[in-house]
């Protein structure tokens, strides 16, 4: 049953990462990036590394995503060319 969850979350992580790369809207890409990092944290927890999974969620899903969101806020939410 554990292998089923690993495969399921692996596919979800792949779909979230692909969606983050292919999304044209920067906010949606950021939300897909957040989802990807949460799923990777869950995968680490399922694999038996609960502290690493918790740090993944706290640092990447929390800190890095908020940092990207703050950078978008200062740019006005637009991509400048």
N, C-alpha and C positions, 0 to 999 in steps of 0.2 A: 504494500500500500504506500510505503514511503517513496518508492521509485515512481509511482504514479504522480505523486505531488511534485516531485522533482521535475518530471517531464512537463507537467501542466504549467508550473511556474516558469520553467525554462521557455516554453512557447509563448507565454504571456509576456515575459521579459523581452523576447525577440520582437514580438509585435509592437510593444511599447517603444522599443529603441528604433525600430524602423519607422514608426509613426512620428517620432520626435525628429528624425532626420528629414523625412519627406513632407512634414507639415509646412505650409506657406505662412500661416499665422504664427507669429513669434510667441504669443501667449499660450497657444495650444501646444506648441513645441516644448515650451517650458513645463507645462502640465504633464505632457507625456514623459519628459525627462524625470519629473518628480515620481510619476508612477513607476518608471523603470527602476529608480533607486530603491523605492519601497519594495518592489518585487525581488530585487537582488538581496535586500536585507532578509526577506522572508526565506529565500532559498538558502542563505547562510544559516538561518535558524533551523531549517529542516535538516540541513546536512550535519547539524550537531555543533555549530559554533554560535551559541546564542549571544555572546558578548560582541563578536565581530558583526553579527547581524544587527544588533542594537546600535553599534557605532556607525554602521552603514546608514541606517535610517536617521540617526541624529545628525551626523556630520554632512553627508551628501544630500539626503532628502530634505533635511532641515536647513543647514547652513549654506550650502552651495546654491540651492534653489532660491533661497531668500536673497543671496548676493546677486544672482542673475536678475531677480525681480527688481531689486534696488537699482541695478544698472539700467534696466529698461525704463524704470520710472524717471531716472535722471535724463535719459535720452528723449523722453517724451513718448515712449512706446513705439517709435518708428525706427526703421533701419535707415541710417544715413549712407548715401552713396557718394 
